[in-house]
Amino acid sequence: MPAVLDIVALRSVVAVADCGGFHRAAEALNLSQSAVSQHLRRLEKTVGRPLVRREGRRSRFTAEGEALVGEARRILAAHDAALGRLGVGDPRDSLVLGSTEHAADELLPRVMAALQEVFPGTAVRFRLDRSSRLNDAVDRGTLDLAMYIGDVVDADSISVGAVPLTWYAAPGWRRPPGDAPIPLVVIDSPCTIRRRALQTLSDNGLAATVVGEAAYLAGVLNAARGGLGVALLAGTGAVPEGLQARTDLPPVAPEQLHLRVRPGSDPRLLDTAAKALDAVLTPVTDL
């Protein structure tokens, strides 16, 4: 029989990537950590190679693991969109939360936990994607709530605060001397934070060059950890593993985070998400 990628296991591998580890992924999916680990082993058996490797007390995706995460995102997006078009399942029995990758490891668990408390017995799932695709999913009715950055795309969107932005690089990374351009590793276009990084450096008279692009945040993190360049990242939560903040580059103003819900959604949905995010976002009035 041909190899088959288990859809449940794929959801777990994406959660591990987005939440920054097995423990937080298990909390976000409302599963045990051993169940998430079993899902990863199942996928390793299917593809025939390791997907994660241990580095001290932490785990990190192998190159094959990162490739699978990208494929998993596409498979899950197509799977969930198909279910929505087919009208499979009672929408009252589940909530689908969408977010950009930036700061998702800090924001998603908070919002999901708050929604599960306010809507007991309702399954809460998440999807990570570009802001434009999240808003398209809200328009199609396949997403109940979108958390996105960048330009407001709908009058019903509300700004709930802002995500701090910080420059990060590998320990020992040295800024190029003189007028040499600063090497950047970024998410490929279109990306709001990529645009902010280039614009901020330009506004301060600093040349920059994009030395690496990635489709997903994991690729940017690995390139920065490898010392290839500096990355502008969401500064909520702990410093990303293997990186350190850089204070020798111009500060970047926080990026506003917007919430948008599907028309006809329970009014508690928007209010619950906004309150859950209050503790980790910069107030809009401070911008």
N, C-alpha and C positions, 0 to 999 in steps of 0.2 A: 504494500500500500504506500502511496505517496506520503511524505511528511506533512503534518497538519499543525499549524500554529493555533494553540488554544486561546480563544478570545479572552477568557477570564485571566489567564496567565499574562497575556499581553497587557491587560489593564494594570496588573500588579507591577510589571516591569516599568511601565510609564510612571506609575506612582512613585516608585523608588527613585527614578531620575528626577521627578519634579519636587519631591518632598525631601530629597537629600539623604535618604537612608531607609533601611528596612523598618525601623521602629516607627518613624513618622509616617511612612507609607501605610503600614498596618493600621495606624490610628485613623488616617484619612479614609481608608477603605472599610473600616470597621471589621477588620480581620485580625487574627493572631499573627504575630511575627513569624511563627513557624509556617503558617499557611502561605505567607508571601514568599518565604524562602523555598518552599516546595514548588511554588509556581515558577520561580527562577530556575530551579533544577530541572523542571519539566521542559522548559524552553531550551536549556542547555542540551538536554538529551535529544530534542528535536533537531537542533541545528548542528549538533555534534562537536561543539567546542565551548570553552568557558566564556561566560558573559560578564562575570565579575571576578576581581582578584582582591585578596586581602592585603592591606597595607597597614600594619600595626593593628589597631582596634577598629579600623574603618575598612569599608569596601569601596572599590572604584570600578567603573565599567571598563572592560577591555575594548579594543577597537571594534571587535565584533559585537560587543554589547551595545556600544553607541550606535552602530549601524542598525541593530535590531530595534532600538528605541525609536529611531526615525521611521522605520517601517511600521512599527506598532502604532505610532500616532496616525499615520495615514490609514491603516486598516481600521482602527477604532473610529476615526472620523467618518469613514465610509459606512461602517457598520451602524453607527448611531443615527446617521442621516437616513439610511435605508429604513430603519425601524420607525423613524418619525414619519417618513413618507407613507409607510404602510399602515400607520396608525396602530402599531402593535403596543399593547400595554396600556394601562389606565394612567394618564398623566398625573392624576392625583396621588398615585402610589409612589412617585419618585420626583426628585428635583435634579435638574442638571445645571451645574454651576460652571461657567466658563471664565478663564483668566488668561492673561498674557503670562509668559514664563517669568518675567521680571518680578522678583520678590514673591513668587508663588509659594516657595517653601515656607515663608513666614505668614503669608496672608491666607492661603487656602485652608490649612488646618483650623485656624481661628473661625473662619466663616462657616466651614462645614460643621464644626462642633456646635456653633450657635444655632444653625439651622436644624440640626438633629434634635436639639433641646426644645426648640419652638414647635417643630413639626415631628413629634414622636411617632414612630412607626413608618415614617416616610424615608425611603432610601435616597441618599444624597450622593450623586456621582459628579465627577468633574471632568472637564476637557480643557486642555491648554492649546492655544493657537494664537495667530496674529490678531490684532485688534479688529481689522476689517472683516476677517472671517468670523470672529465672535459676533459681531454686529449683524452680519448676514444670517447667522444661525438664529439670533433673536428674531429677526424679521421672518424667518421661515417657521418659527415656533418650535424649533428643535432644541433651543436653549432657554432656560427659565431666567437666568441671571448672568450678565456679563460684567466682568471687572476688566477695564481696559485703560490704557494710557494713550496720549496723543490727542488729536483734535476731536472735539465733540461731534458726533455724527447724527444725533437725534435730539430734538428739543426735550424729550422725556428723560434724557440722561442727567444725572446729578453728580457733582464733584464732591467727594467725601473727604478729601485731604490730598496729600501729595507724598510720593515715594522719594526719600532722599537718594541722591546719586553720588557715588564715590568712585574715584580712580583706584584700580587695583593692579598689582603686578607681582611677579614671583619675587621672593626674597633674593636680594642680590642683583635684581635687574637695575641697570643704570640708564638714566636718561641720556640720549645722545648729546654730545657736546656741541656748543655753538649754535649755529642755525640749522643743523641737520634736522630733517623731519622726524617727528615723533611717531614710532611704529604703533599702529592700533590693530587690535583684533576685535572684530565686531560680528554681529548678526547681519546676514545679507539683507539688502534693501527689499521692500521698504521697512524701516525700523526707526521708531521715534528716538530711542536712546543713541543709536548710531548717528543720527542727524544732529542730536544735541552735542555729542562728543566732538564732531568735526566743526560745528558752528562755534562752540566755546573756544576751541583752540584757535580758530581763525580770528575770532573777535579779539583775542589777546595777542595777535601778531605772531602766532606760532604755526609753523608748517607741520603737516601731518601726512602720513601715508598709511593706507590700509594694507597691512602685510598678510592678513588672514581673515577669511570670512567663514561663517558656519551657518547652517540652516537653523540650528537650535543652540540654546544657551550652553549645553554641556560641551559643545565643541569650542566655544569661546573660552570657557573656563580652562579646558585642557591646554589650549594654545597659550593662554596667559601663564598657566603653571609651568609650561615648558620654557618660559622666558622669551617667547617670540615677540611680545609687545605688551602694551598696557591696555586695559579694558575699563570702560565705564560701566559700572554695575549698580543695581539697586542696593542701597546701603542699609536695609533693614536687617535685623537679626545679627547673627555672628559673622565674623569675617570668613569668607569662603576658604575652605581648607586649601593649604598650599599657596595662599596669596597673602599680601599685606597691602594696607591702604597706602596711597601715595599722596603726600601733602605738598609736593613740589610742582604740581600742575594746577591750573586755574580751577577754583571751585565752580561747581555746576549747580544751578538752582534746582530744587526738587521738581519732579514731574507729577502733574496732577493725575489722580486716579479717578476714573468715572465709573459709575454703576448704572446699569440699564436693565430693566426687567421686561419680560414678555408681556404684551398687552393682555389684560385680563387676569394677571397673576394675583395671588393673595397679597394684599397690602403689607402684611407682616414681613414678606420676603425682603423687600428693599430696606425696611427699617431695621430688621435683624442684622443684615449684612453691614449696614452703615455703622451700627453700634459696635459690632465685632471688630471693625477696622479702626475704630477711634483711637485705640491705645498705641497703635504702631505707625500711624500716619502723621505727617506734619499738617497742622491745621491750615486750611486754605487761606485764612485771613493773615497768616504769617508770610505768605509768599510775596 
